[in-house]
């Protein structure tokens, strides 16, 4: 098989992963290849049991085209989602279904000199306990916080800053590894599978322990000159003299992160504020955050007010983005999206106050349905975004191997 044909086949598989179901005509349009070549490759993929026929497209008045879908068990991906406090690991199929998962690995990043070793050990243990053999796993995608250069495989903030994480993990684990900033990968997940599908210009806000951002410009993920675009958390908006994690004062993060939400709730309860949130949850930030959001969704006045206060401040930052980028869509995603529509009213109120109406009126705010799973889906999608560059010796589903 020629390299050119091999690469075209990988491109087709990638398109099936993204779109789930496609016709030969769809594949011609997406790959820029001729119908005879695409038809030949589709037939080979059918023969190798990589894809299956999935029925006919809905009628548009003419002959209904035959549709094809990728088999969910063709290959698998290990997705890793890291934040400053915990790490989640999942084995996912080609339809982004969870096959096997570890929902919580205690792996703090800040001040942890052993974080890279701990991550390597955790993923290696996960692979050893996986129900799927190594030769059926395409690669490992990792979403992590920090200033990341995905091309060089370096996280300049955590995990032994300056060391090539990708090279280290690839050698240790025996699988291709790809890393990127968590907010960028959340935006990728929304672009491929979520609220920003088919959108040309959108901003995705990662509402987590920080307040990250991913930008979709002209239909593609924008990372900036060296991959650092989207540091929404560190816009200096407040004269509060609060020290940010970046070392500066008054950043957006100091008033709007979920850690701030948890701390404000804890202080309020200590001061006697009435709420259904139990004090014992504050021993664990994740548990506390979930409890606060659940209470707010159930109408708890105290927690609704806390979310509204933060939403107003996030909205102030979003107004700056609208003036700079004029996006069609703002997506609220990440861990904090669990609060759903509770964010929309205060953010819209801030836009009414701070935005030029002609700009704000053309921007839609949506809450992600991917929510806390967006980073995991983005990590899996990162592997498939690089699928064309992986050198595969064969595409037979029963003997698919890697040549690293």
C-alpha positions as CSV (number, residue, x, y, z in Angstrom):
1,X,0.0,0.0,0.0
2,X,1.4,3.4,-1.0
3,X,2.0,6.0,1.7
4,X,-0.4,8.4,-0.1
5,X,-3.2,5.9,-0.2
6,X,-2.4,4.9,3.4
7,X,-2.7,8.5,4.5
8,X,-5.9,9.0,2.6
9,X,-7.4,6.0,4.4
10,X,-6.4,7.5,7.8
11,X,-8.0,10.7,6.8
12,X,-11.2,8.9,6.0
13,X,-11.2,7.1,9.4
14,X,-10.6,10.4,11.1
15,X,-13.6,11.9,9.3
16,X,-15.8,8.9,10.4
17,X,-14.7,9.4,14.0
18,X,-15.7,13.1,13.9
19,X,-18.9,12.8,12.0
20,X,-20.0,9.2,12.9
21,X,-22.0,8.6,9.7
22,X,-21.0,9.7,6.2
23,X,-21.7,8.8,2.5
24,X,-19.0,8.4,-0.2
25,X,-20.0,11.8,-1.5
26,X,-19.4,13.4,1.9
27,X,-16.0,11.8,2.1
28,X,-15.1,13.1,-1.4
29,X,-15.9,16.6,-0.3
30,X,-14.0,16.3,3.0
31,X,-10.9,14.6,1.7
32,X,-10.7,16.3,-1.7
33,X,-10.3,12.9,-3.4
34,X,-12.1,11.5,-6.4
35,X,-15.2,9.3,-6.0
36,X,-13.6,6.2,-7.6
37,X,-10.7,6.4,-5.1
38,X,-13.0,7.0,-2.1
39,X,-15.3,4.2,-3.2
40,X,-12.3,1.8,-3.4
41,X,-11.0,2.8,0.0
42,X,-14.5,2.5,1.6
43,X,-14.8,-1.0,0.2
44,X,-11.5,-1.9,1.7
45,X,-12.5,-0.5,5.1
46,X,-15.7,-2.5,4.9
47,X,-13.8,-5.7,4.1
48,X,-11.4,-5.0,7.0
49,X,-14.4,-4.5,9.3
50,X,-13.3,-1.0,10.2
51,X,-16.6,0.5,9.1
52,X,-20.2,-0.8,8.5
53,X,-23.1,0.2,6.4
54,X,-25.6,2.2,8.5
55,X,-28.6,2.7,6.2
56,X,-29.6,5.4,3.8
57,X,-29.5,9.1,4.3
58,X,-32.9,11.0,4.8
59,X,-34.6,11.7,1.5
60,X,-34.0,15.1,-0.1
61,X,-35.9,14.4,-3.2
62,X,-33.3,12.4,-5.1
63,X,-31.7,9.0,-4.7
64,X,-30.8,8.4,-1.1
65,X,-27.1,7.8,-0.6
66,X,-25.8,4.8,1.4
67,X,-24.3,5.8,4.7
68,X,-21.3,4.3,6.5
69,X,-20.2,4.4,10.2
70,X,-17.1,3.5,12.0
71,X,-17.2,0.5,14.2
72,X,-17.0,1.6,17.8
73,X,-14.7,-1.3,18.6
74,X,-12.3,-0.7,15.7
75,X,-9.8,0.9,18.0
76,X,-9.7,2.5,21.4
77,X,-8.2,5.6,22.9
78,X,-6.9,6.4,26.4
79,X,-8.1,9.8,27.5
80,X,-6.6,11.6,30.5
81,X,-8.1,14.7,32.0
82,X,-5.9,16.5,34.6
83,X,-6.6,19.5,36.7
84,X,-4.6,21.1,39.6
85,X,-6.1,18.6,42.0
86,X,-7.1,15.3,40.5
87,X,-6.7,13.2,37.3
88,X,-9.3,11.1,35.5
89,X,-8.4,8.3,33.1
90,X,-10.7,6.5,30.7
91,X,-10.6,4.0,27.8
92,X,-12.9,5.2,25.1
93,X,-14.2,3.6,21.9
94,X,-14.6,5.3,18.5
95,X,-18.0,6.6,19.5
96,X,-16.5,8.2,22.7
97,X,-18.2,5.7,24.9
98,X,-16.4,4.8,28.2
99,X,-15.2,1.2,28.3
100,X,-13.2,1.4,31.5
101,X,-12.5,4.4,33.7
102,X,-10.8,5.6,36.9
103,X,-12.8,8.7,37.9
104,X,-10.4,10.0,40.5
105,X,-6.6,9.7,40.9
106,X,-5.3,12.0,43.6
107,X,-2.5,13.7,41.7
108,X,-1.9,17.4,42.8
109,X,0.2,19.3,40.4
110,X,1.3,22.5,42.2
111,X,4.6,21.9,44.1
112,X,4.6,18.2,43.3
113,X,8.1,17.2,42.1
114,X,6.9,13.7,41.5
115,X,3.9,14.5,39.4
116,X,5.3,13.2,36.1
117,X,6.3,9.9,37.8
118,X,2.9,9.7,39.4
119,X,1.1,10.3,36.1
120,X,3.3,7.7,34.4
121,X,2.6,5.1,37.1
122,X,-1.1,5.8,37.1
123,X,-1.5,5.4,33.3
124,X,0.7,2.3,33.2
125,X,-1.4,0.7,35.9
126,X,-4.5,1.7,34.0
127,X,-3.2,0.0,30.9
128,X,-2.3,-3.2,32.8
129,X,-5.8,-3.4,34.2
130,X,-7.5,-2.5,30.9
131,X,-9.8,-5.1,29.4
132,X,-8.4,-4.1,25.9
133,X,-5.1,-5.3,24.6
134,X,-2.4,-2.8,23.8
135,X,-2.4,-3.3,20.1
136,X,-6.1,-2.2,20.0
137,X,-5.2,1.2,21.6
138,X,-4.5,4.0,19.1
139,X,-2.8,6.4,21.5
140,X,-3.1,8.5,24.6
141,X,-4.5,12.0,24.7
142,X,-3.9,14.2,27.8
143,X,-5.7,17.4,28.7
144,X,-3.7,19.3,31.4
145,X,-3.6,22.8,32.8
146,X,-0.6,25.1,32.3
147,X,1.4,26.8,29.5
148,X,1.8,24.0,27.0
149,X,3.6,23.7,23.7
150,X,2.0,20.6,22.2
151,X,4.5,20.4,19.3
152,X,7.5,20.2,21.7
153,X,5.6,18.1,24.3
154,X,6.4,20.6,27.1
155,X,4.3,21.9,29.9
156,X,6.0,25.0,31.2
157,X,3.9,25.2,34.3
158,X,3.7,21.7,35.8
159,X,5.1,18.1,35.5
160,X,8.8,18.9,35.6
161,X,8.6,22.1,33.5
162,X,10.9,22.1,30.5
163,X,11.0,18.3,30.1
164,X,9.6,16.6,27.0
165,X,6.5,15.0,28.6
166,X,5.5,13.3,25.3
167,X,8.8,11.7,24.8
168,X,9.0,10.5,28.4
169,X,5.5,9.0,28.4
170,X,5.7,7.5,24.9
171,X,8.9,5.6,25.9
172,X,7.5,4.5,29.2
173,X,4.1,3.4,28.0
174,X,4.7,2.1,24.5
175,X,1.9,4.2,22.9
176,X,1.8,7.5,21.0
177,X,1.1,10.3,23.4
178,X,-0.4,13.8,22.7
179,X,-0.8,16.6,25.2
180,X,-2.5,20.0,25.1
181,X,-4.0,22.6,27.4
182,X,-7.2,21.5,29.0
183,X,-9.2,24.6,27.9
184,X,-8.0,24.2,24.2
185,X,-9.1,20.6,24.3
186,X,-12.5,21.5,25.8
187,X,-12.9,23.8,22.9
188,X,-11.9,21.0,20.5
189,X,-14.6,18.8,22.1
190,X,-17.2,21.5,21.6
191,X,-16.1,22.1,18.0
192,X,-16.2,18.4,17.0
193,X,-19.1,17.0,19.2
194,X,-20.7,19.8,21.2
195,X,-22.3,23.2,21.1
196,X,-19.9,24.6,18.5
197,X,-20.2,22.0,15.8
198,X,-20.3,23.8,12.4
199,X,-19.6,27.2,14.0
200,X,-17.0,29.4,12.4
201,X,-16.4,31.8,15.3
202,X,-16.9,30.8,18.9
203,X,-15.4,31.2,22.3
204,X,-15.5,28.3,24.8
205,X,-15.1,29.2,28.5
206,X,-13.7,26.5,30.7
207,X,-15.3,27.1,34.0
208,X,-13.1,25.1,36.4
209,X,-10.6,25.7,39.2
210,X,-9.4,28.5,36.9
211,X,-11.4,30.2,34.1
212,X,-9.8,29.0,30.9
213,X,-10.7,29.7,27.3
214,X,-10.5,28.1,23.9
215,X,-11.0,30.1,20.7
216,X,-12.5,28.8,17.5
217,X,-11.7,31.2,14.6
218,X,-12.7,30.6,11.0
219,X,-13.8,27.1,11.9
220,X,-10.6,26.0,13.5
221,X,-9.1,25.9,17.0
222,X,-6.8,28.9,17.5
223,X,-3.8,28.3,19.8
224,X,-1.7,31.4,19.1
225,X,1.9,31.7,18.1
226,X,3.3,29.2,20.5
227,X,0.2,27.6,21.9
228,X,-0.6,29.9,24.8
229,X,-3.7,31.7,23.4
230,X,-6.7,31.8,25.7
231,X,-5.4,32.7,29.1
232,X,-8.8,34.3,30.0
233,X,-8.2,33.7,33.7
234,X,-5.4,36.2,33.8
235,X,-7.1,39.3,32.4
236,X,-6.4,41.9,35.2
237,X,-9.9,43.1,35.9
238,X,-10.1,43.8,39.6
239,X,-8.4,46.1,42.1
240,X,-8.7,43.5,44.9
241,X,-5.1,43.0,45.8
242,X,-5.7,39.2,45.7
243,X,-2.7,37.2,44.5
244,X,-3.4,35.0,41.5
245,X,-1.8,31.7,40.8
246,X,0.2,33.4,38.0
247,X,1.9,35.7,40.5
248,X,0.0,38.8,39.5
249,X,-2.8,40.6,41.4
250,X,-6.5,41.2,40.5
251,X,-6.8,38.6,37.7
252,X,-10.3,37.4,36.7
253,X,-9.5,34.0,38.3
254,X,-9.2,35.6,41.7
255,X,-12.9,36.4,41.7
256,X,-14.5,33.8,39.5
257,X,-13.0,30.3,39.7
258,X,-14.8,27.4,41.3
259,X,-12.2,27.4,44.1
260,X,-13.4,31.0,44.9
261,X,-17.0,29.7,44.8
262,X,-16.1,27.0,47.3
263,X,-14.2,29.4,49.6
264,X,-17.0,32.0,49.5
265,X,-19.5,29.3,50.4
266,X,-17.4,28.0,53.3
267,X,-17.0,31.5,54.7
268,X,-20.7,32.2,54.4
269,X,-21.6,29.0,56.3
270,X,-19.1,29.9,59.0
271,X,-20.8,33.3,59.3
272,X,-24.2,31.6,59.8
273,X,-25.7,31.9,56.3
274,X,-28.7,29.5,55.9
275,X,-28.1,26.8,53.3
276,X,-28.7,23.1,52.6
277,X,-25.0,22.6,52.0
278,X,-23.4,20.5,54.8
279,X,-20.2,21.8,56.3
280,X,-18.4,18.5,56.1
281,X,-18.2,18.6,52.3
282,X,-15.5,21.3,52.5
283,X,-12.8,18.8,53.3
284,X,-12.8,18.0,49.5
285,X,-13.0,20.9,46.9
286,X,-14.6,18.7,44.3
287,X,-17.2,17.4,46.6
288,X,-17.9,20.9,47.9
289,X,-18.2,22.3,44.4
290,X,-20.7,19.6,43.4
291,X,-22.7,20.1,46.6
292,X,-22.9,23.8,46.0
293,X,-24.1,23.5,42.5
294,X,-26.6,20.8,43.4
295,X,-28.0,23.0,46.1
296,X,-28.3,25.9,43.7
297,X,-30.1,23.8,41.1
298,X,-32.6,22.8,43.8
299,X,-33.3,26.5,44.6
300,X,-31.0,27.1,47.6
301,X,-31.0,30.9,47.9
302,X,-27.5,31.2,49.4
303,X,-25.8,29.2,46.7
304,X,-27.8,30.7,43.8
305,X,-26.6,34.2,45.0
306,X,-23.0,32.9,45.1
307,X,-23.2,31.7,41.5
308,X,-24.9,34.8,40.3
309,X,-22.2,37.0,41.8
310,X,-19.5,35.0,40.0
311,X,-21.6,34.9,36.8
312,X,-21.7,38.7,36.8
313,X,-17.9,38.9,37.0
314,X,-17.4,36.3,34.3
315,X,-19.8,38.3,32.2
316,X,-17.7,41.3,32.6
317,X,-14.7,39.4,31.2
318,X,-16.9,37.9,28.4
319,X,-17.8,41.4,27.4
320,X,-14.2,42.2,26.6
321,X,-14.0,39.0,24.5
322,X,-17.1,40.1,22.5
323,X,-15.6,43.5,21.8
324,X,-12.3,42.0,20.7
325,X,-13.5,38.9,18.7
326,X,-17.1,39.5,17.8
327,X,-17.9,35.8,18.2
328,X,-21.2,34.3,17.1
329,X,-21.3,32.0,20.1
330,X,-20.1,31.8,23.7
331,X,-20.1,28.3,25.1
332,X,-19.9,27.8,28.9
333,X,-18.2,24.4,29.3
334,X,-16.1,22.4,31.7
335,X,-16.8,21.4,35.3
336,X,-18.8,24.5,36.2
337,X,-21.3,23.9,33.3
338,X,-23.1,21.5,35.7
339,X,-24.8,24.7,37.0
340,X,-26.5,25.0,33.6
341,X,-28.9,27.9,33.0
342,X,-28.0,29.5,36.4
343,X,-25.0,31.1,34.7
344,X,-26.9,32.6,31.8
345,X,-29.0,35.3,33.5
346,X,-26.1,37.0,35.4
347,X,-23.7,36.7,32.4
348,X,-26.4,38.3,30.2
349,X,-27.0,41.0,32.8
350,X,-23.2,41.8,32.7
351,X,-23.3,41.9,28.9
352,X,-26.2,44.3,29.0
353,X,-24.2,46.6,31.3
354,X,-20.7,46.4,29.7
355,X,-21.2,45.6,26.0
356,X,-22.1,47.7,23.0
357,X,-25.6,46.4,22.2
358,X,-24.9,46.1,18.5
359,X,-22.1,43.6,19.3
360,X,-23.8,41.7,22.2
361,X,-27.1,41.3,20.3
362,X,-25.4,39.1,17.7
363,X,-23.7,36.8,20.3
364,X,-25.5,33.7,21.6
365,X,-24.6,32.2,25.0
366,X,-25.0,28.4,25.4
367,X,-24.3,26.0,28.2
368,X,-22.5,22.9,27.1
369,X,-24.2,19.5,27.3
370,X,-20.7,17.9,27.4
371,X,-20.0,19.7,30.7
372,X,-17.4,17.9,32.9
373,X,-16.8,15.3,30.2
374,X,-15.6,17.8,27.7
375,X,-12.0,17.6,28.7
376,X,-12.0,13.8,28.4
377,X,-13.7,13.9,25.0
378,X,-11.3,16.6,23.9
379,X,-8.3,14.4,25.0
380,X,-9.6,11.5,22.9
381,X,-10.3,13.8,19.9
382,X,-6.7,15.1,20.2
383,X,-5.4,11.6,19.3
384,X,-7.7,11.4,16.3
385,X,-6.8,14.9,15.2
386,X,-3.2,13.5,14.8
387,X,-4.4,10.2,13.3
388,X,-3.2,11.0,9.8
389,X,0.4,11.5,11.0
390,X,0.5,8.1,12.9
391,X,2.4,5.6,10.8
392,X,0.2,2.5,10.7
393,X,1.4,-0.7,9.1
394,X,-2.1,-2.0,8.5
395,X,-5.8,-1.0,8.9
396,X,-7.1,-4.6,9.4
397,X,-9.1,-4.3,12.6
398,X,-7.9,-7.7,13.9
399,X,-4.1,-7.0,13.5
400,X,-3.9,-3.2,13.7
401,X,-0.4,-2.3,15.0
402,X,1.7,0.8,15.7
403,X,5.2,1.5,14.4
404,X,6.6,4.1,16.8
